[in-house]
C-alpha cells in the first residue's frame, strides 16, 4: 500500500473522531471511480480495515481497496 495513502486514511480517521459530525470525507475505491462524499460521525481503523459512520450509513473496507481519501473540516 502507498504510504501517503495510508497516512491520509489514518489522518481522516483522527479528524473524524476529533470533530464528529463536522468532517466531510470523500473516498474512492479502486473498483468504483464515482466515489463517496459524506459527513462522518465516527471512524475506526483496525489492522488493514477501516470504517466510517455517517448517520445510519456505514462505509467500510480494506485499506487496499481505497484509491483516494480526503477529509476536511466543515467551516461554520
N, CA, C and O atoms as a Tripos MOL2 file, in Angstrom:
@<TRIPOS>MOLECULE
protein
  304   303    76     0     0
PROTEIN
NO_CHARGES

@<TRIPOS>ATOM
      1 N           0.8410   -1.1850    0.0000 N.3       1 UNK1
      2 CA          0.0000    0.0000    0.0000 C.3       1 UNK1
      3 C           0.8810    1.2410    0.0000 C.2       1 UNK1
      4 O           1.9480    1.2740    0.6130 O.2       1 UNK1
      5 N           0.4140    2.2350   -0.6890 N.am      2 UNK2
      6 CA          1.0700    3.5330   -0.7620 C.3       2 UNK2
      7 C           1.1230    4.1600    0.6400 C.2       2 UNK2
      8 O           0.0980    4.2820    1.3090 O.2       2 UNK2
      9 N           2.3120    4.5480    1.0690 N.am      3 UNK3
     10 CA          2.4890    5.1270    2.4070 C.3       3 UNK3
     11 C           1.7070    6.4250    2.5710 C.2       3 UNK3
     12 O           1.1290    6.6730    3.6280 O.2       3 UNK3
     13 N           1.6880    7.2520    1.5320 N.am      4 UNK4
     14 CA          0.9440    8.5230    1.6130 C.3       4 UNK4
     15 C          -0.5520    8.2750    1.7590 C.2       4 UNK4
     16 O          -1.2310    8.9980    2.4880 O.2       4 UNK4
     17 N          -1.0710    7.2560    1.0700 N.am      5 UNK5
     18 CA         -2.4910    6.9340    1.1670 C.3       5 UNK5
     19 C          -2.8210    6.4080    2.5650 C.2       5 UNK5
     20 O          -3.8380    6.7840    3.1470 O.2       5 UNK5
     21 N          -1.9700    5.5490    3.0950 N.am      6 UNK6
     22 CA         -2.2170    5.0290    4.4470 C.3       6 UNK6
     23 C          -2.2030    6.1640    5.4690 C.2       6 UNK6
     24 O          -3.0360    6.1920    6.3760 O.2       6 UNK6
     25 N          -1.2730    7.0900    5.3300 N.am      7 UNK7
     26 CA         -1.2200    8.2520    6.2210 C.3       7 UNK7
     27 C          -2.4900    9.0870    6.0940 C.2       7 UNK7
     28 O          -3.0160    9.5710    7.0960 O.2       7 UNK7
     29 N          -2.9860    9.2600    4.8670 N.am      8 UNK8
     30 CA         -4.2170   10.0290    4.6360 C.3       8 UNK8
     31 C          -5.4170    9.3520    5.2950 C.2       8 UNK8
     32 O          -6.2940   10.0330    5.8270 O.2       8 UNK8
     33 N          -5.4650    8.0300    5.2660 N.am      9 UNK9
     34 CA         -6.5640    7.2950    5.9000 C.3       9 UNK9
     35 C          -6.5170    7.4840    7.4150 C.2       9 UNK9
     36 O          -7.5360    7.7750    8.0400 O.2       9 UNK9
     37 N          -5.3390    7.3200    7.9970 N.am     10 UNK10
     38 CA         -5.1810    7.4990    9.4490 C.3      10 UNK10
     39 C          -5.5370    8.9300    9.8470 C.2      10 UNK10
     40 O          -6.2080    9.1410   10.8570 O.2      10 UNK10
     41 N          -5.0980    9.9060    9.0670 N.am     11 UNK11
     42 CA         -5.4180   11.3100    9.3500 C.3      11 UNK11
     43 C          -6.9200   11.5650    9.2630 C.2      11 UNK11
     44 O          -7.4720   12.3010   10.0800 O.2      11 UNK11
     45 N          -7.5840   10.9600    8.2730 N.am     12 UNK12
     46 CA         -9.0350   11.1290    8.1240 C.3      12 UNK12
     47 C          -9.7670   10.5470    9.3270 C.2      12 UNK12
     48 O         -10.6910   11.1690    9.8510 O.2      12 UNK12
     49 N          -9.3630    9.3620    9.7670 N.am     13 UNK13
     50 CA         -9.9780    8.7370   10.9420 C.3      13 UNK13
     51 C          -9.7910    9.6280   12.1720 C.2      13 UNK13
     52 O         -10.7350    9.8470   12.9310 O.2      13 UNK13
     53 N          -8.5890   10.1350   12.3650 N.am     14 UNK14
     54 CA         -8.3200   11.0210   13.5040 C.3      14 UNK14
     55 C          -9.1610   12.2950   13.4440 C.2      14 UNK14
     56 O          -9.6990   12.7310   14.4610 O.2      14 UNK14
     57 N          -9.2760   12.8920   12.2560 N.am     15 UNK15
     58 CA        -10.0450   14.1270   12.1080 C.3      15 UNK15
     59 C         -11.5200   13.8810   12.4040 C.2      15 UNK15
     60 O         -12.1590   14.6730   13.0960 O.2      15 UNK15
     61 N         -12.0560   12.7880   11.8810 N.am     16 UNK16
     62 CA        -13.4660   12.4680   12.1200 C.3      16 UNK16
     63 C         -13.7230   12.2860   13.6130 C.2      16 UNK16
     64 O         -14.7040   12.8090   14.1410 O.2      16 UNK16
     65 N         -12.8580   11.5580   14.2870 N.am     17 UNK17
     66 CA        -13.0690   11.2980   15.7100 C.3      17 UNK17
     67 C         -12.8380   12.5350   16.5740 C.2      17 UNK17
     68 O         -13.3830   12.6270   17.6740 O.2      17 UNK17
     69 N         -12.0510   13.4720   16.0990 N.am     18 UNK18
     70 CA        -11.8330   14.7240   16.8320 C.3      18 UNK18
     71 C         -12.9340   15.7440   16.5790 C.2      18 UNK18
     72 O         -13.1840   16.6110   17.4160 O.2      18 UNK18
     73 N         -13.5920   15.6450   15.4310 N.am     19 UNK19
     74 CA        -14.6050   16.6230   15.0240 C.3      19 UNK19
     75 C         -15.8430   15.8980   14.4960 C.2      19 UNK19
     76 O         -16.2520   16.1150   13.3560 O.2      19 UNK19
     77 N         -16.4280   15.0500   15.3110 N.am     20 UNK20
     78 CA        -17.5720   14.2410   14.9020 C.3      20 UNK20
     79 C         -18.7030   15.1020   14.3620 C.2      20 UNK20
     80 O         -19.1070   16.0850   14.9830 O.2      20 UNK20
     81 N         -19.2020   14.7210   13.2070 N.am     21 UNK21
     82 CA        -20.2990   15.4450   12.5830 C.3      21 UNK21
     83 C         -19.8970   16.7270   11.9000 C.2      21 UNK21
     84 O         -20.7480   17.4310   11.3560 O.2      21 UNK21
     85 N         -18.6130   17.0480   11.9150 N.am     22 UNK22
     86 CA        -18.1270   18.2770   11.2930 C.3      22 UNK22
     87 C         -17.0420   18.0050   10.2530 C.2      22 UNK22
     88 O         -16.3560   18.9270    9.8110 O.2      22 UNK22
     89 N         -16.8890   16.7440    9.8660 N.am     23 UNK23
     90 CA        -15.8450   16.3750    8.9160 C.3      23 UNK23
     91 C         -16.4600   15.7790    7.6560 C.2      23 UNK23
     92 O         -17.2140   14.8070    7.7100 O.2      23 UNK23
     93 N         -16.1260   16.3750    6.5410 N.am     24 UNK24
     94 CA        -16.5600   15.8730    5.2380 C.3      24 UNK24
     95 C         -15.4840   14.9130    4.7310 C.2      24 UNK24
     96 O         -14.2980   15.2420    4.7310 O.2      24 UNK24
     97 N         -15.9050   13.7350    4.3050 N.am     25 UNK25
     98 CA        -14.9790   12.7280    3.7950 C.3      25 UNK25
     99 C         -15.3520   12.4040    2.3550 C.2      25 UNK25
    100 O         -16.5180   12.1720    2.0350 O.2      25 UNK25
    101 N         -14.3570   12.3910    1.5060 N.am     26 UNK26
    102 CA        -14.5130   11.9500    0.1210 C.3      26 UNK26
    103 C         -13.5710   10.7760   -0.0600 C.2      26 UNK26
    104 O         -12.3690   10.8940    0.1740 O.2      26 UNK26
    105 N         -14.1190    9.6390   -0.4780 N.am     27 UNK27
    106 CA        -13.2470    8.4950   -0.7240 C.3      27 UNK27
    107 C         -13.6540    7.7780   -1.9930 C.2      27 UNK27
    108 O         -14.8250    7.7310   -2.3710 O.2      27 UNK27
    109 N         -12.6430    7.2220   -2.6350 N.am     28 UNK28
    110 CA        -12.8450    6.4650   -3.8660 C.3      28 UNK28
    111 C         -12.2160    5.0900   -3.6980 C.2      28 UNK28
    112 O         -11.1040    4.9490   -3.1890 O.2      28 UNK28
    113 N         -12.9520    4.0920   -4.1350 N.am     29 UNK29
    114 CA        -12.4390    2.7280   -4.1250 C.3      29 UNK29
    115 C         -11.8010    2.4240   -5.4760 C.2      29 UNK29
    116 O         -12.1610    3.0190   -6.4920 O.2      29 UNK29
    117 N         -10.8640    1.5050   -5.4750 N.am     30 UNK30
    118 CA        -10.1370    1.1320   -6.6920 C.3      30 UNK30
    119 C         -11.1020    0.7050   -7.7980 C.2      30 UNK30
    120 O         -10.9100    1.0750   -8.9570 O.2      30 UNK30
    121 N         -12.1310   -0.0650   -7.4600 N.am     31 UNK31
    122 CA        -13.0480   -0.6000   -8.4680 C.3      31 UNK31
    123 C         -14.2960    0.2550   -8.6980 C.2      31 UNK31
    124 O         -15.1950   -0.1660   -9.4260 O.2      31 UNK31
    125 N         -14.3710    1.4510   -8.0920 N.am     32 UNK32
    126 CA        -15.5370    2.3200   -8.2460 C.3      32 UNK32
    127 C         -15.0730    3.7760   -8.3340 C.2      32 UNK32
    128 O         -14.8810    4.4210   -7.3040 O.2      32 UNK32
    129 N         -14.8910    4.2970   -9.5390 N.am     33 UNK33
    130 CA        -14.3450    5.6450   -9.7060 C.3      33 UNK33
    131 C         -15.2910    6.7790   -9.2930 C.2      33 UNK33
    132 O         -14.8520    7.9250   -9.2000 O.2      33 UNK33
    133 N         -16.5660    6.4960   -9.0450 N.am     34 UNK34
    134 CA        -17.5060    7.5670   -8.7120 C.3      34 UNK34
    135 C         -17.2570    8.1490   -7.3290 C.2      34 UNK34
    136 O         -17.4000    9.3580   -7.1450 O.2      34 UNK34
    137 N         -16.8960    7.3390   -6.3700 N.am     35 UNK35
    138 CA        -16.5640    7.8130   -5.0330 C.3      35 UNK35
    139 C         -17.7680    8.0690   -4.1510 C.2      35 UNK35
    140 O         -18.9140    8.0200   -4.5980 O.2      35 UNK35
    141 N         -17.4840    8.3440   -2.8870 N.am     36 UNK36
    142 CA        -18.4900    8.6080   -1.8720 C.3      36 UNK36
    143 C         -18.1130    9.8910   -1.1450 C.2      36 UNK36
    144 O         -16.9500   10.1050   -0.8040 O.2      36 UNK36
    145 N         -19.0940   10.7300   -0.9160 N.am     37 UNK37
    146 CA        -18.9000   12.0240   -0.2650 C.3      37 UNK37
    147 C         -19.9250   12.0970    0.8640 C.2      37 UNK37
    148 O         -21.1280   12.0490    0.6060 O.2      37 UNK37
    149 N         -19.4650   12.2130    2.1120 N.am     38 UNK38
    150 CA        -20.3870   12.1630    3.2410 C.3      38 UNK38
    151 C         -19.8160   12.9160    4.4370 C.2      38 UNK38
    152 O         -18.6250   13.2230    4.4880 O.2      38 UNK38
    153 N         -20.6890   13.2050    5.3950 N.am     39 UNK39
    154 CA        -20.3030   13.8110    6.6670 C.3      39 UNK39
    155 C         -20.2120   12.6750    7.6830 C.2      39 UNK39
    156 O         -21.2050   12.0000    7.9550 O.2      39 UNK39
    157 N         -19.0310   12.4680    8.2380 N.am     40 UNK40
    158 CA        -18.8070   11.3350    9.1360 C.3      40 UNK40
    159 C         -18.9860   11.7260   10.6000 C.2      40 UNK40
    160 O         -18.6090   12.8200   11.0220 O.2      40 UNK40
    161 N         -19.5710   10.8040   11.3610 N.am     41 UNK41
    162 CA        -19.7710   10.9900   12.7980 C.3      41 UNK41
    163 C         -18.7240   10.2590   13.6270 C.2      41 UNK41
    164 O         -18.3700   10.7010   14.7200 O.2      41 UNK41
    165 N         -18.2320    9.1410   13.1060 N.am     42 UNK42
    166 CA        -17.2490    8.3290   13.8250 C.3      42 UNK42
    167 C         -16.4560    7.5230   12.8060 C.2      42 UNK42
    168 O         -16.9040    7.2990   11.6820 O.2      42 UNK42
    169 N         -15.2770    7.0960   13.2190 N.am     43 UNK43
    170 CA        -14.4340    6.2990   12.3280 C.3      43 UNK43
    171 C         -13.5050    5.4260   13.1520 C.2      43 UNK43
    172 O         -13.1930    5.7250   14.3050 O.2      43 UNK43
    173 N         -13.0740    4.3440   12.5330 N.am     44 UNK44
    174 CA        -12.0880    3.4980   13.1920 C.3      44 UNK44
    175 C         -11.2480    2.7850   12.1470 C.2      44 UNK44
    176 O         -11.6650    2.5910   11.0050 O.2      44 UNK44
    177 N         -10.0750    2.4100   12.5650 N.am     45 UNK45
    178 CA         -9.1660    1.6550   11.7240 C.3      45 UNK45
    179 C          -8.5710    0.5690   12.6120 C.2      45 UNK45
    180 O          -8.1360    0.8320   13.7330 O.2      45 UNK45
    181 N          -8.5600   -0.6380   12.0990 N.am     46 UNK46
    182 CA         -8.0290   -1.7630   12.8660 C.3      46 UNK46
    183 C          -7.3290   -2.7000   11.9010 C.2      46 UNK46
    184 O          -7.9480   -3.3140   11.0330 O.2      46 UNK46
    185 N          -6.0340   -2.7890   12.0770 N.am     47 UNK47
    186 CA         -5.2650   -3.6220   11.1560 C.3      47 UNK47
    187 C          -5.3850   -3.0730    9.7480 C.2      47 UNK47
    188 O          -5.0630   -1.9090    9.5110 O.2      47 UNK47
    189 N          -5.8370   -3.8760    8.8250 N.am     48 UNK48
    190 CA         -5.9840   -3.4500    7.4430 C.3      48 UNK48
    191 C          -7.3920   -3.0440    7.0700 C.2      48 UNK48
    192 O          -7.7050   -2.9200    5.8860 O.2      48 UNK48
    193 N          -8.2600   -2.8320    8.0690 N.am     49 UNK49
    194 CA         -9.6570   -2.4930    7.8020 C.3      49 UNK49
    195 C         -10.0040   -1.1180    8.3590 C.2      49 UNK49
    196 O          -9.4440   -0.6810    9.3640 O.2      49 UNK49
    197 N         -10.9350   -0.4430    7.6910 N.am     50 UNK50
    198 CA        -11.4040    0.8640    8.1560 C.3      50 UNK50
    199 C         -12.9210    0.8810    8.1350 C.2      50 UNK50
    200 O         -13.5550    0.0770    7.4510 O.2      50 UNK50
    201 N         -13.4990    1.8140    8.8980 N.am     51 UNK51
    202 CA        -14.9500    2.0120    8.8860 C.3      51 UNK51
    203 C         -15.2570    3.4580    9.2380 C.2      51 UNK51
    204 O         -14.7030    4.0070   10.1910 O.2      51 UNK51
    205 N         -16.1450    4.0710    8.4600 N.am     52 UNK52
    206 CA        -16.6420    5.4130    8.7340 C.3      52 UNK52
    207 C         -18.1450    5.3150    8.9220 C.2      52 UNK52
    208 O         -18.8330    4.6720    8.1290 O.2      52 UNK52
    209 N         -18.6630    5.9570    9.9790 N.am     53 UNK53
    210 CA        -20.0940    6.0140   10.2430 C.3      53 UNK53
    211 C         -20.6070    7.3880    9.8430 C.2      53 UNK53
    212 O         -20.0270    8.4130   10.2020 O.2      53 UNK53
    213 N         -21.6970    7.3930    9.0970 N.am     54 UNK54
    214 CA        -22.3280    8.6420    8.6650 C.3      54 UNK54
    215 C         -23.8330    8.4780    8.8540 C.2      54 UNK54
    216 O         -24.5250    7.9800    7.9670 O.2      54 UNK54
    217 N         -24.3260    8.8920    9.9940 N.am     55 UNK55
    218 CA        -25.7390    8.6910   10.2920 C.3      55 UNK55
    219 C         -26.0310    7.2020   10.3810 C.2      55 UNK55
    220 O         -25.3990    6.4860   11.1580 O.2      55 UNK55
    221 N         -26.9930    6.7300    9.5820 N.am     56 UNK56
    222 CA        -27.3320    5.3120    9.5690 C.3      56 UNK56
    223 C         -26.4870    4.5280    8.5720 C.2      56 UNK56
    224 O         -26.5790    3.3010    8.5140 O.2      56 UNK56
    225 N         -25.6670    5.2190    7.7890 N.am     57 UNK57
    226 CA        -24.8270    4.5670    6.7820 C.3      57 UNK57
    227 C         -23.4450    4.2620    7.3360 C.2      57 UNK57
    228 O         -22.9410    4.9400    8.2310 O.2      57 UNK57
    229 N         -22.8570    3.2260    6.7770 N.am     58 UNK58
    230 CA        -21.5040    2.8390    7.1550 C.3      58 UNK58
    231 C         -20.7060    2.5880    5.8820 C.2      58 UNK58
    232 O         -21.1840    1.9300    4.9580 O.2      58 UNK58
    233 N         -19.4970    3.1140    5.8430 N.am     59 UNK59
    234 CA        -18.5940    2.9190    4.7080 C.3      59 UNK59
    235 C         -17.3610    2.2120    5.2500 C.2      59 UNK59
    236 O         -16.6430    2.7610    6.0850 O.2      59 UNK59
    237 N         -17.1160    1.0000    4.7790 N.am     60 UNK60
    238 CA        -16.0080    0.2300    5.3310 C.3      60 UNK60
    239 C         -15.3510   -0.6110    4.2520 C.2      60 UNK60
    240 O         -15.8930   -0.8040    3.1640 O.2      60 UNK60
    241 N         -14.1800   -1.1000    4.5810 N.am     61 UNK61
    242 CA        -13.4680   -1.9670    3.6580 C.3      61 UNK61
    243 C         -12.0240   -2.1430    4.0670 C.2      61 UNK61
    244 O         -11.6130   -1.7830    5.1700 O.2      61 UNK61
    245 N         -11.2780   -2.7010    3.1560 N.am     62 UNK62
    246 CA         -9.8520   -2.9200    3.3570 C.3      62 UNK62
    247 C          -9.0830   -1.6920    2.8890 C.2      62 UNK62
    248 O          -9.4830   -1.0320    1.9310 O.2      62 UNK62
    249 N          -7.9900   -1.3900    3.5590 N.am     63 UNK63
    250 CA         -7.1640   -0.2510    3.1560 C.3      63 UNK63
    251 C          -6.7110   -0.3870    1.7080 C.2      63 UNK63
    252 O          -6.5810    0.6150    1.0050 O.2      63 UNK63
    253 N          -6.4700   -1.6050    1.2590 N.am     64 UNK64
    254 CA         -6.0140   -1.8390   -0.1100 C.3      64 UNK64
    255 C          -7.0910   -1.5540   -1.1570 C.2      64 UNK64
    256 O          -6.7770   -1.4240   -2.3400 O.2      64 UNK64
    257 N          -8.3510   -1.4540   -0.7430 N.am     65 UNK65
    258 CA         -9.4460   -1.1840   -1.6740 C.3      65 UNK65
    259 C          -9.5780    0.2930   -2.0320 C.2      65 UNK65
    260 O         -10.2190    0.6290   -3.0270 O.2      65 UNK65
    261 N          -8.9800    1.1800   -1.2360 N.am     66 UNK66
    262 CA         -9.1000    2.6180   -1.4800 C.3      66 UNK66
    263 C          -8.0450    3.1030   -2.4660 C.2      66 UNK66
    264 O          -6.8920    2.6750   -2.4350 O.2      66 UNK66
    265 N          -8.4720    4.0040   -3.3390 N.am     67 UNK67
    266 CA         -7.5150    4.6450   -4.2500 C.3      67 UNK67
    267 C          -7.2790    6.1010   -3.8520 C.2      67 UNK67
    268 O          -6.2630    6.6920   -4.2170 O.2      67 UNK67
    269 N          -8.2310    6.6820   -3.0920 N.am     68 UNK68
    270 CA         -8.1130    8.0780   -2.6780 C.3      68 UNK68
    271 C          -9.0060    8.3370   -1.4760 C.2      68 UNK68
    272 O         -10.0830    7.7550   -1.3510 O.2      68 UNK68
    273 N          -8.5480    9.2140   -0.5950 N.am     69 UNK69
    274 CA         -9.3780    9.6690    0.5150 C.3      69 UNK69
    275 C          -8.9680   11.0880    0.8700 C.2      69 UNK69
    276 O          -7.7840   11.4240    0.9030 O.2      69 UNK69
    277 N          -9.9720   11.9120    1.1320 N.am     70 UNK70
    278 CA         -9.7450   13.2940    1.5630 C.3      70 UNK70
    279 C         -10.7160   13.5860    2.6930 C.2      70 UNK70
    280 O         -11.8650   13.1460    2.6710 O.2      70 UNK70
    281 N         -10.2450   14.3260    3.6690 N.am     71 UNK71
    282 CA        -11.1040   14.7500    4.7710 C.3      71 UNK71
    283 C         -10.8740   16.2320    5.0000 C.2      71 UNK71
    284 O          -9.7420   16.7150    4.9700 O.2      71 UNK71
    285 N         -11.9600   16.9370    5.2260 N.am     72 UNK72
    286 CA        -11.8390   18.3670    5.5060 C.3      72 UNK72
    287 C         -12.8690   18.7680    6.5440 C.2      72 UNK72
    288 O         -13.9790   18.2370    6.5850 O.2      72 UNK72
    289 N         -12.4830   19.7030    7.3690 N.am     73 UNK73
    290 CA        -13.3600   20.2300    8.3970 C.3      73 UNK73
    291 C         -14.3740   21.1640    7.7480 C.2      73 UNK73
    292 O         -14.0150   22.0070    6.9260 O.2      73 UNK73
    293 N         -15.6230   21.0130    8.1150 N.am     74 UNK74
    294 CA        -16.6760   21.8720    7.5850 C.3      74 UNK74
    295 C         -16.5850   23.2180    8.2870 C.2      74 UNK74
    296 O         -16.5840   23.2830    9.5160 O.2      74 UNK74
    297 N         -16.5110   24.2760    7.5170 N.am     75 UNK75
    298 CA        -16.4140   25.6250    8.0850 C.3      75 UNK75
    299 C         -17.8020   26.1350    8.4100 C.2      75 UNK75
    300 O         -18.7320   26.0090    7.6140 O.2      75 UNK75
    301 N         -17.9240   26.7070    9.5850 N.am     76 UNK76
    302 CA        -19.2220   27.2510   10.0110 C.3      76 UNK76
    303 C         -19.1180   28.7210   10.2120 C.2      76 UNK76
    304 O         -20.1030   29.3660   10.5710 O.2      76 UNK76
@<TRIPOS>BOND
     1     1     2 1
     2     2     3 1
     3     3     4 2
     4     3     5 am
     5     5     6 1
     6     6     7 1
     7     7     8 2
     8     7     9 am
     9     9    10 1
    10    10    11 1
    11    11    12 2
    12    11    13 am
    13    13    14 1
    14    14    15 1
    15    15    16 2
    16    15    17 am
    17    17    18 1
    18    18    19 1
    19    19    20 2
    20    19    21 am
    21    21    22 1
    22    22    23 1
    23    23    24 2
    24    23    25 am
    25    25    26 1
    26    26    27 1
    27    27    28 2
    28    27    29 am
    29    29    30 1
    30    30    31 1
    31    31    32 2
    32    31    33 am
    33    33    34 1
    34    34    35 1
    35    35    36 2
    36    35    37 am
    37    37    38 1
    38    38    39 1
    39    39    40 2
    40    39    41 am
    41    41    42 1
    42    42    43 1
    43    43    44 2
    44    43    45 am
    45    45    46 1
    46    46    47 1
    47    47    48 2
    48    47    49 am
    49    49    50 1
    50    50    51 1
    51    51    52 2
    52    51    53 am
    53    53    54 1
    54    54    55 1
    55    55    56 2
    56    55    57 am
    57    57    58 1
    58    58    59 1
    59    59    60 2
    60    59    61 am
    61    61    62 1
    62    62    63 1
    63    63    64 2
    64    63    65 am
    65    65    66 1
    66    66    67 1
    67    67    68 2
    68    67    69 am
    69    69    70 1
    70    70    71 1
    71    71    72 2
    72    71    73 am
    73    73    74 1
    74    74    75 1
    75    75    76 2
    76    75    77 am
    77    77    78 1
    78    78    79 1
    79    79    80 2
    80    79    81 am
    81    81    82 1
    82    82    83 1
    83    83    84 2
    84    83    85 am
    85    85    86 1
    86    86    87 1
    87    87    88 2
    88    87    89 am
    89    89    90 1
    90    90    91 1
    91    91    92 2
    92    91    93 am
    93    93    94 1
    94    94    95 1
    95    95    96 2
    96    95    97 am
    97    97    98 1
    98    98    99 1
    99    99   100 2
   100    99   101 am
   101   101   102 1
   102   102   103 1
   103   103   104 2
   104   103   105 am
   105   105   106 1
   106   106   107 1
   107   107   108 2
   108   107   109 am
   109   109   110 1
   110   110   111 1
   111   111   112 2
   112   111   113 am
   113   113   114 1
   114   114   115 1
   115   115   116 2
   116   115   117 am
   117   117   118 1
   118   118   119 1
   119   119   120 2
   120   119   121 am
   121   121   122 1
   122   122   123 1
   123   123   124 2
   124   123   125 am
   125   125   126 1
   126   126   127 1
   127   127   128 2
   128   127   129 am
   129   129   130 1
   130   130   131 1
   131   131   132 2
   132   131   133 am
   133   133   134 1
   134   134   135 1
   135   135   136 2
   136   135   137 am
   137   137   138 1
   138   138   139 1
   139   139   140 2
   140   139   141 am
   141   141   142 1
   142   142   143 1
   143   143   144 2
   144   143   145 am
   145   145   146 1
   146   146   147 1
   147   147   148 2
   148   147   149 am
   149   149   150 1
   150   150   151 1
   151   151   152 2
   152   151   153 am
   153   153   154 1
   154   154   155 1
   155   155   156 2
   156   155   157 am
   157   157   158 1
   158   158   159 1
   159   159   160 2
   160   159   161 am
   161   161   162 1
   162   162   163 1
   163   163   164 2
   164   163   165 am
   165   165   166 1
   166   166   167 1
   167   167   168 2
   168   167   169 am
   169   169   170 1
   170   170   171 1
   171   171   172 2
   172   171   173 am
   173   173   174 1
   174   174   175 1
   175   175   176 2
   176   175   177 am
   177   177   178 1
   178   178   179 1
   179   179   180 2
   180   179   181 am
   181   181   182 1
   182   182   183 1
   183   183   184 2
   184   183   185 am
   185   185   186 1
   186   186   187 1
   187   187   188 2
   188   187   189 am
   189   189   190 1
   190   190   191 1
   191   191   192 2
   192   191   193 am
   193   193   194 1
   194   194   195 1
   195   195   196 2
   196   195   197 am
   197   197   198 1
   198   198   199 1
   199   199   200 2
   200   199   201 am
   201   201   202 1
   202   202   203 1
   203   203   204 2
   204   203   205 am
   205   205   206 1
   206   206   207 1
   207   207   208 2
   208   207   209 am
   209   209   210 1
   210   210   211 1
   211   211   212 2
   212   211   213 am
   213   213   214 1
   214   214   215 1
   215   215   216 2
   216   215   217 am
   217   217   218 1
   218   218   219 1
   219   219   220 2
   220   219   221 am
   221   221   222 1
   222   222   223 1
   223   223   224 2
   224   223   225 am
   225   225   226 1
   226   226   227 1
   227   227   228 2
   228   227   229 am
   229   229   230 1
   230   230   231 1
   231   231   232 2
   232   231   233 am
   233   233   234 1
   234   234   235 1
   235   235   236 2
   236   235   237 am
   237   237   238 1
   238   238   239 1
   239   239   240 2
   240   239   241 am
   241   241   242 1
   242   242   243 1
   243   243   244 2
   244   243   245 am
   245   245   246 1
   246   246   247 1
   247   247   248 2
   248   247   249 am
   249   249   250 1
   250   250   251 1
   251   251   252 2
   252   251   253 am
   253   253   254 1
   254   254   255 1
   255   255   256 2
   256   255   257 am
   257   257   258 1
   258   258   259 1
   259   259   260 2
   260   259   261 am
   261   261   262 1
   262   262   263 1
   263   263   264 2
   264   263   265 am
   265   265   266 1
   266   266   267 1
   267   267   268 2
   268   267   269 am
   269   269   270 1
   270   270   271 1
   271   271   272 2
   272   271   273 am
   273   273   274 1
   274   274   275 1
   275   275   276 2
   276   275   277 am
   277   277   278 1
   278   278   279 1
   279   279   280 2
   280   279   281 am
   281   281   282 1
   282   282   283 1
   283   283   284 2
   284   283   285 am
   285   285   286 1
   286   286   287 1
   287   287   288 2
   288   287   289 am
   289   289   290 1
   290   290   291 1
   291   291   292 2
   292   291   293 am
   293   293   294 1
   294   294   295 1
   295   295   296 2
   296   295   297 am
   297   297   298 1
   298   298   299 1
   299   299   300 2
   300   299   301 am
   301   301   302 1
   302   302   303 1
   303   303   304 2
@<TRIPOS>SUBSTRUCTURE
     1 UNK1         2 RESIDUE 1 A UNK
     2 UNK2         6 RESIDUE 1 A UNK
     3 UNK3        10 RESIDUE 1 A UNK
     4 UNK4        14 RESIDUE 1 A UNK
     5 UNK5        18 RESIDUE 1 A UNK
     6 UNK6        22 RESIDUE 1 A UNK
     7 UNK7        26 RESIDUE 1 A UNK
     8 UNK8        30 RESIDUE 1 A UNK
     9 UNK9        34 RESIDUE 1 A UNK
    10 UNK10       38 RESIDUE 1 A UNK
    11 UNK11       42 RESIDUE 1 A UNK
    12 UNK12       46 RESIDUE 1 A UNK
    13 UNK13       50 RESIDUE 1 A UNK
    14 UNK14       54 RESIDUE 1 A UNK
    15 UNK15       58 RESIDUE 1 A UNK
    16 UNK16       62 RESIDUE 1 A UNK
    17 UNK17       66 RESIDUE 1 A UNK
    18 UNK18       70 RESIDUE 1 A UNK
    19 UNK19       74 RESIDUE 1 A UNK
    20 UNK20       78 RESIDUE 1 A UNK
    21 UNK21       82 RESIDUE 1 A UNK
    22 UNK22       86 RESIDUE 1 A UNK
    23 UNK23       90 RESIDUE 1 A UNK
    24 UNK24       94 RESIDUE 1 A UNK
    25 UNK25       98 RESIDUE 1 A UNK
    26 UNK26      102 RESIDUE 1 A UNK
    27 UNK27      106 RESIDUE 1 A UNK
    28 UNK28      110 RESIDUE 1 A UNK
    29 UNK29      114 RESIDUE 1 A UNK
    30 UNK30      118 RESIDUE 1 A UNK
    31 UNK31      122 RESIDUE 1 A UNK
    32 UNK32      126 RESIDUE 1 A UNK
    33 UNK33      130 RESIDUE 1 A UNK
    34 UNK34      134 RESIDUE 1 A UNK
    35 UNK35      138 RESIDUE 1 A UNK
    36 UNK36      142 RESIDUE 1 A UNK
    37 UNK37      146 RESIDUE 1 A UNK
    38 UNK38      150 RESIDUE 1 A UNK
    39 UNK39      154 RESIDUE 1 A UNK
    40 UNK40      158 RESIDUE 1 A UNK
    41 UNK41      162 RESIDUE 1 A UNK
    42 UNK42      166 RESIDUE 1 A UNK
    43 UNK43      170 RESIDUE 1 A UNK
    44 UNK44      174 RESIDUE 1 A UNK
    45 UNK45      178 RESIDUE 1 A UNK
    46 UNK46      182 RESIDUE 1 A UNK
    47 UNK47      186 RESIDUE 1 A UNK
    48 UNK48      190 RESIDUE 1 A UNK
    49 UNK49      194 RESIDUE 1 A UNK
    50 UNK50      198 RESIDUE 1 A UNK
    51 UNK51      202 RESIDUE 1 A UNK
    52 UNK52      206 RESIDUE 1 A UNK
    53 UNK53      210 RESIDUE 1 A UNK
    54 UNK54      214 RESIDUE 1 A UNK
    55 UNK55      218 RESIDUE 1 A UNK
    56 UNK56      222 RESIDUE 1 A UNK
    57 UNK57      226 RESIDUE 1 A UNK
    58 UNK58      230 RESIDUE 1 A UNK
    59 UNK59      234 RESIDUE 1 A UNK
    60 UNK60      238 RESIDUE 1 A UNK
    61 UNK61      242 RESIDUE 1 A UNK
    62 UNK62      246 RESIDUE 1 A UNK
    63 UNK63      250 RESIDUE 1 A UNK
    64 UNK64      254 RESIDUE 1 A UNK
    65 UNK65      258 RESIDUE 1 A UNK
    66 UNK66      262 RESIDUE 1 A UNK
    67 UNK67      266 RESIDUE 1 A UNK
    68 UNK68      270 RESIDUE 1 A UNK
    69 UNK69      274 RESIDUE 1 A UNK
    70 UNK70      278 RESIDUE 1 A UNK
    71 UNK71      282 RESIDUE 1 A UNK
    72 UNK72      286 RESIDUE 1 A UNK
    73 UNK73      290 RESIDUE 1 A UNK
    74 UNK74      294 RESIDUE 1 A UNK
    75 UNK75      298 RESIDUE 1 A UNK
    76 UNK76      302 RESIDUE 1 A UNK
